[in-house]
Amino acid sequence: MAVAAAAAKMIKNGDVVTLDGGATTLLLAQHISGVENVTFVVDSLRIATTLADKLAAGEITGKLILLGGTVELSNYTMADN
């Protein structure tokens, strides 16, 4: 959890951040707060939901892009078949 919290603090206003699916990146998304105008590009439904909730609550501002494809049910990421 310390790695995810430290990584979340590295995100600055105006950044473009790409997150793939995984336990550490989900924790990172949960720790993101107080940033503005950040674009997040993700391939994980769980991470997308976490970030969407933060955007809707006004905890962060920016844009969320979910990469398309087929949902890989083993890890809730998007896969291109």
Backbone as CSV, one residue per row, in Angstrom:
resi,resn,N_x,N_y,N_z,CA_x,CA_y,CA_z,C_x,C_y,C_z
1,MET,0.813,-1.182,0.000,0.000,0.000,0.000,0.864,1.257,0.000
2,ALA,2.035,1.206,0.599,2.910,2.379,0.649,3.363,2.798,-0.750
3,VAL,3.612,1.820,-1.606,4.025,2.129,-2.977,2.910,2.855,-3.713
4,ALA,1.693,2.375,-3.579,0.552,2.993,-4.251,0.329,4.412,-3.743
5,ALA,0.422,4.617,-2.441,0.223,5.950,-1.873,1.303,6.912,-2.352
6,ALA,2.541,6.436,-2.397,3.648,7.281,-2.870,3.477,7.622,-4.345
7,ALA,3.060,6.646,-5.139,2.860,6.885,-6.570,1.719,7.876,-6.805
8,ALA,0.667,7.794,-6.013,-0.469,8.709,-6.167,-0.042,10.154,-5.930
9,LYS,0.893,10.354,-5.022,1.377,11.708,-4.726,2.206,12.288,-5.873
10,MET,2.674,11.443,-6.778,3.482,11.898,-7.907,2.635,12.478,-9.040
11,ILE,1.328,12.239,-8.996,0.426,12.748,-10.028,0.186,14.226,-9.790
12,LYS,0.432,15.021,-10.826,0.322,16.482,-10.725,-0.810,16.990,-11.611
13,ASN,-1.275,18.188,-11.327,-2.305,18.820,-12.141,-1.885,18.838,-13.604
14,GLY,-2.821,18.486,-14.493,-2.574,18.505,-15.922,-1.898,17.273,-16.483
15,ASP,-1.545,16.316,-15.648,-0.886,15.095,-16.126,-1.828,14.230,-16.960
16,VAL,-1.237,13.376,-17.758,-1.948,12.284,-18.422,-1.394,11.009,-17.809
17,VAL,-2.273,10.197,-17.218,-1.859,9.025,-16.461,-2.500,7.785,-17.063
18,THR,-1.687,6.786,-17.353,-2.178,5.503,-17.851,-2.037,4.463,-16.753
19,LEU,-3.141,3.772,-16.458,-3.126,2.733,-15.428,-3.659,1.438,-16.024
20,ASP,-2.893,0.364,-15.869,-3.405,-0.940,-16.287,-4.075,-1.604,-15.093
21,GLY,-4.685,-2.736,-15.321,-5.386,-3.433,-14.256,-4.428,-4.126,-13.314
22,GLY,-4.750,-4.122,-12.045,-3.931,-4.810,-11.051,-4.240,-4.307,-9.658
23,ALA,-3.818,-5.064,-8.678,-4.103,-4.717,-7.285,-3.409,-3.429,-6.865
24,THR,-2.160,-3.266,-7.249,-1.424,-2.065,-6.851,-1.971,-0.825,-7.541
25,THR,-2.312,-0.947,-8.813,-2.861,0.213,-9.516,-4.261,0.562,-9.016
26,LEU,-5.017,-0.420,-8.566,-6.317,-0.125,-7.952,-6.103,0.651,-6.653
27,LEU,-5.145,0.232,-5.846,-4.832,0.964,-4.625,-4.358,2.373,-4.944
28,LEU,-3.552,2.511,-5.988,-3.088,3.827,-6.413,-4.291,4.714,-6.735
29,ALA,-5.226,4.202,-7.518,-6.421,4.975,-7.878,-7.194,5.395,-6.633
30,GLN,-7.257,4.523,-5.647,-7.979,4.838,-4.417,-7.297,5.962,-3.634
31,HIS,-5.989,6.114,-3.799,-5.229,7.136,-3.073,-5.169,8.485,-3.791
32,ILE,-5.595,8.546,-5.030,-5.518,9.806,-5.778,-6.544,10.794,-5.228
33,SER,-6.075,12.003,-4.943,-7.002,13.044,-4.485,-6.386,14.418,-4.733
34,GLY,-7.256,15.400,-4.862,-6.831,16.782,-4.938,-6.134,17.228,-6.208
35,VAL,-6.191,16.430,-7.263,-5.555,16.842,-8.517,-6.609,17.378,-9.474
36,GLU,-6.166,18.276,-10.354,-7.090,18.921,-11.291,-6.626,18.728,-12.723
37,ASN,-7.614,18.639,-13.595,-7.372,18.563,-15.037,-6.442,17.414,-15.424
38,VAL,-6.617,16.265,-14.799,-5.814,15.081,-15.100,-6.612,14.172,-16.028
39,THR,-5.957,13.664,-17.057,-6.572,12.687,-17.945,-6.098,11.304,-17.539
40,PHE,-7.038,10.423,-17.235,-6.724,9.045,-16.861,-7.127,8.126,-18.006
41,VAL,-6.211,7.286,-18.434,-6.466,6.288,-19.471,-6.314,4.929,-18.800
42,VAL,-7.404,4.157,-18.773,-7.390,2.888,-18.035,-7.997,1.767,-18.873
43,ASP,-7.611,0.545,-18.533,-8.198,-0.625,-19.184,-8.904,-1.529,-18.174
44,SER,-9.145,-1.020,-16.974,-9.743,-1.812,-15.905,-11.083,-1.213,-15.496
45,LEU,-12.111,-2.040,-15.494,-13.427,-1.569,-15.061,-13.407,-1.133,-13.604
46,ARG,-12.682,-1.856,-12.757,-12.620,-1.519,-11.334,-11.936,-0.176,-11.116
47,ILE,-10.837,0.048,-11.810,-10.126,1.316,-11.667,-10.954,2.445,-12.272
48,ALA,-11.594,2.188,-13.394,-12.446,3.200,-14.012,-13.570,3.609,-13.064
49,THR,-14.175,2.662,-12.396,-15.262,2.952,-11.457,-14.745,3.765,-10.273
50,THR,-13.587,3.396,-9.763,-12.989,4.134,-8.651,-12.738,5.584,-9.044
51,LEU,-12.142,5.791,-10.207,-11.844,7.148,-10.663,-13.118,7.913,-11.012
52,ALA,-14.094,7.239,-11.611,-15.364,7.892,-11.953,-16.065,8.387,-10.688
53,ASP,-16.028,7.587,-9.633,-16.626,8.008,-8.364,-15.932,9.249,-7.814
54,LYS,-14.599,9.295,-7.913,-13.839,10.454,-7.438,-14.133,11.691,-8.284
55,LEU,-14.256,11.511,-9.591,-14.604,12.628,-10.474,-16.004,13.146,-10.161
56,ALA,-16.952,12.253,-10.003,-18.336,12.648,-9.729,-18.466,13.362,-8.381
57,ALA,-17.640,12.960,-7.414,-17.689,13.568,-6.079,-16.896,14.869,-6.004
58,GLY,-16.157,15.185,-7.069,-15.362,16.398,-7.073,-14.038,16.281,-6.333
59,GLU,-13.651,15.060,-5.962,-12.367,14.848,-5.280,-11.200,15.139,-6.219
60,ILE,-11.422,14.895,-7.511,-10.438,15.163,-8.561,-11.202,15.741,-9.746
61,THR,-10.488,16.407,-10.659,-11.134,16.857,-11.890,-10.311,16.377,-13.069
62,GLY,-10.972,16.245,-14.199,-10.273,15.813,-15.405,-11.166,14.972,-16.285
63,LYS,-10.510,14.034,-16.955,-11.195,13.198,-17.934,-10.802,11.746,-17.697
64,LEU,-11.739,10.853,-17.924,-11.503,9.419,-17.772,-11.754,8.735,-19.101
65,ILE,-10.759,8.034,-19.602,-10.883,7.296,-20.853,-10.727,5.812,-20.544
66,LEU,-11.752,5.031,-20.860,-11.712,3.581,-20.687,-11.461,2.963,-22.051
67,LEU,-10.366,2.244,-22.170,-10.033,1.592,-23.428,-11.042,0.502,-23.728
68,GLY,-11.409,0.371,-24.974,-12.434,-0.584,-25.374,-11.897,-1.980,-25.605
69,GLY,-12.802,-2.871,-25.767,-12.458,-4.266,-26.023,-13.466,-5.173,-25.353
70,THR,-13.097,-6.397,-25.224,-13.915,-7.399,-24.572,-13.505,-7.495,-23.109
71,VAL,-14.472,-7.586,-22.207,-14.144,-7.681,-20.782,-13.532,-9.045,-20.487
72,GLU,-12.347,-9.008,-19.901,-11.660,-10.219,-19.437,-12.162,-10.466,-18.015
73,LEU,-13.036,-11.457,-17.846,-13.718,-11.652,-16.573,-12.800,-12.090,-15.438
74,SER,-11.636,-12.602,-15.761,-10.728,-13.052,-14.689,-10.146,-11.882,-13.907
75,ASN,-10.050,-10.692,-14.553,-9.468,-9.546,-13.853,-10.174,-8.219,-14.138
76,TYR,-11.300,-8.283,-14.831,-12.111,-7.092,-15.137,-11.348,-6.026,-15.923
77,THR,-10.485,-6.461,-16.814,-9.806,-5.544,-17.728,-10.361,-5.739,-19.117
78,MET,-10.029,-4.796,-19.987,-10.492,-4.867,-21.359,-9.403,-5.522,-22.203
79,ALA,-9.808,-6.461,-23.038,-8.863,-7.174,-23.898,-9.341,-7.076,-25.333
80,ASP,-8.422,-6.991,-26.238,-8.767,-6.952,-27.659,-8.604,-8.355,-28.208
81,ASN,-9.702,-8.923,-28.640,-9.637,-10.301,-29.187,-9.549,-10.301,-30.665
